[in-house]
Amino acid sequence: MIGDFIRRVTFALLAAAVLSASAAVCVVALAFALYALVLPSVGPAGASAIVAGVAALLIALAALGLFLAARPRRRRIEPAAASGATARVIDFLREKPWVAISAAIGAGLLAVRNPGYLGAAVRSFLEGREAPKSRR
């Protein structure tokens, strides 16, 4: 049983080493191909700088991907079940996003044909309501 486990771990490590070595060979070959591609137009120093820049960009993208993968996912907190009309409309639009997209396109076309509606809608959102007076 322990011997079987050691054999599996050994083969897994061997497979990881083979994959790592083949990936390194591919990266070097691609870097050399990029160098040979840009060498005639920018010279040896420029080609080296381009290869280094591309390598730095790939490293930055890989680091960003690992950073995003390492962050814990936020749990979506479901709001309390509301029985209002607004909650029903929001649930309907979540289930059928094409309806929301169609409504947005329709509102956009209406705003293009009559800009006064768009201005009134923007004003209503920007003006808001007055703050309630506190009781003391």
N, C-alpha and C positions, 0 to 999 in steps of 0.2 A: 504494500500500500504506500509506504513512504517512498520506496524506490520508483513507483509509478508517478508519484507527485514530482519527484526530483527530475525524472525523465521529461515530464511535461513542461516543467519550468525551464529546463535546459533547452528544449526545442523552441519554446516561446522566445527565450533570449536570443537563440541563434537566428530565428526568423526575424526578430527586430534588428539584429546586427546586419543581416543580409539586406533588408529593406533600407536601412540607414545608409549602407555603403552604396547601394544602387541609386538612391536619391542623391547622394553627394556626387556621384559620377554624372548624373543627369544635370545637376546644377552647374557643374564645371563645364560640361559640354555646351549648355545653353549660354553660359557667360562667354565662352570662347566664340560661339557663333555670333552673338551680339557684337563682340569686339571686332570680329572679321567683317561684319556687315557695315559698321560705322567707321572703320579705319580709313577707307579711301576718302571720305568726305571731311573728317575732322582731325586726322592725324593720330599718332599713337597716344599722346597725352590726353587728347579729347576723348578718344575711344575708351581709355582707362577710366576717365571721369564718368562717362556715361554708364559704363558697366557698374561702377561703384554706386552711382546714383540709383540705378535700377535695383541693385541689391539692397540699398538702404530703404528704398520704397517698399520692396517686398517684405523686408524685416519689420518695417513700421506697420504694414497691413496685417502681418501675422501677429504682431504684438497687440494690435487693436482687436483682432478677432479673439485672441486668448483673453484679453481684458473683458470683452463683452461676454464671453462664455463663462468667465469665472464669477461674474456678478450674480448674486442671488436674485432669482426672479421674484418680482413683487406679486404677492397674492392679490387677486382681484377681490375686493370687498363688495359683496352684493348689497345694494341698499335694501332697506326694509321694504317689504312688499307694500306698495302703495296702490290704492284702488282708484286713484284719480285718473282723469282723462289724459293728463300729460304723461303719466306713467304708462298707460296703455299705448299711447302713440309712440313713445320711446321704445317700448318692447317690440311693437310692430315694425318700426324702422330698423331695429337691430336684426330682426328675423329676415327682413326683406330690404337689403341695402339698395337694390335697384330702384325702389320707390323713392328713397331719399335722393338718389342721384338724379332721377327724373324730375323730382320737385325742385332740386337746385338748378337744373338746366332751365326749367320753366320759369323760375324766379329770375334767372339771369336774362332770359329773353324778354321777360316783362320789364326788367330794369333797363334794358337797351331801348325798348320801344317807348318807355315813359320814365325818364330819369327821376321824376318827382317822387315816385314810389320808393326808389332806392334811397334818395335823400331822406325821406321821412323815416324809413326803417333804420338807417344809420343814426339819425338824430335820436330816435327813441332808445337805441342801445347806449349811445354816448351820454345823453342827458341823465338818464336814470331817475331814481326817485330821491326825494329829500330824506336825510337821515331822520329816524324817529327821535322825538324829544324824550329825554330821560326823565323819569318821575323821581323827584326828590322831596 
